[in-house]
Amino acid sequence: MNAPRDLPPARLRPAQRAARLKGSVIREILKLTAGADVISLAGGLPSPLSFPVPALRAAFDAVLRDDGAAALQYSSTEGDLRLREWIAARETARGVPTTADEVLIVAGSQQALDLLGKAFAEPGAPLLVESPSYLGALQAFSVYQPTFRTLPTDDAGLDPQAIDAAVAADARLLYSMPNFQNPTGRTLSAERRALLAQAARDHDLWLVEDDPYGELWYEQAPPPSLRAWARERTIRLSSFSKVLAPGLRLGYVIAPVECIELLERLKQATDLCTATLTQRAAAQVLASGLMDTHLPRIRALYAAQAQVMLDALAEHMPPGVQWTRPAGGMFVWLQLPAALDAMALLRPAIARGVAFVPGEPFYALEPMRNTLRLSFVTVPAEKIRQGVATLAGLIAAAAA
Ligand SMILES: Cc1ncc(COP(=O)(O)O)c(C=O)c1O
């Protein structure tokens, strides 16, 4: 049969929730800068120098050699037992008793955000988020058409005092990133964690603690997790993306068993199970004790890169520009003089060879347009200095 030719394109009829969803501004920026000679301070990618390639290669080899057929088979939706036990043991060792049945393995914590949206969000139902918040979470939740209510943040993280009965009313979840937040790099203080747990109890709120960066501290571990304070109502998410490699697509949820079972049913409908081979290789590499030597290396690398950026900001930025001083993680957040719009600075910045992410898309509601996010982890020190100097020149000219 001859293939039909010259047929008019068929009209797509996407559901409202899909049609309304906007693509990520960050992806668009990455497209603009791909291949070009641009110093990208925009990406949220971990440094490839941090990927333990030989250890992962050996682990994949060992798994395929010793139990190849099982490793290539479908597996349980909740995830590999050895991997869940390793995660549970680590939480327990940190003082938060955890069992493997409180752990669900997911295909990156981004999948957990989608599952949480599916499980708890619906048209018009309120979700509480920090202002600003992680763009990928706002995107994942938006599919389910919730109403966002925002909580103010400052240098000590989100302000729990802002949670009163009106703000909390009918809220399905409160989503926050207590450690080295994306995009601001800020950390929620211990006092505020305690207050947040209390507010959650007072208002019968469930907390989502998204913590992919907590292990990436520079000098001192952050305060205990939110789950340590409010285990009965916290859904904790974390990921191997920033501590092993994002290409593995491995993350996890730790929560009360009833919540894990709900998310597990939804995950089953989504993808049946997370990649069996990858989970087994990760379990193998973790059992070898890799983290004991690997984590200190990433911490030292990122701490040094962060310092280069902070020094460059101090040297080059004009008066009126403020920035955060992260104690871990991958990001610095800048606040420019109020009259400036970071989005309008992006194209001229790319034309001069430096990219950043404007702050606007990180806000669920009213954006502060004079903000932007810089990442320092994938760019060599000399380029960080050069990129910051260029950006500072542009900001100074715009503010003049
Ligand atoms: C705060 C936060 N949550 C979740 C994710 C998703 O990570 P992954 O799906 O790779 O685990 C990211 C990625 O950058 C992030 O910054």
The ligand as an ORCA input file, in Angstrom:
! r2SCAN-3c Opt
* xyz 0 1
  C      14.201     21.213     44.463
  C      14.237     20.147     43.425
  N      13.380     19.129     43.525
  C      13.378     18.137     42.613
  C      14.254     18.141     41.546
  C      14.179     17.021     40.556
  O      15.309     16.207     40.649
  P      15.365     14.708     40.154
  O      14.097     14.379     39.442
  O      16.555     14.632     39.245
  O      15.541     13.878     41.381
  C      15.172     19.193     41.410
  C      16.098     19.231     40.260
  O      16.838     20.129     40.023
  C      15.154     20.226     42.373
  O      15.987     21.271     42.309
*
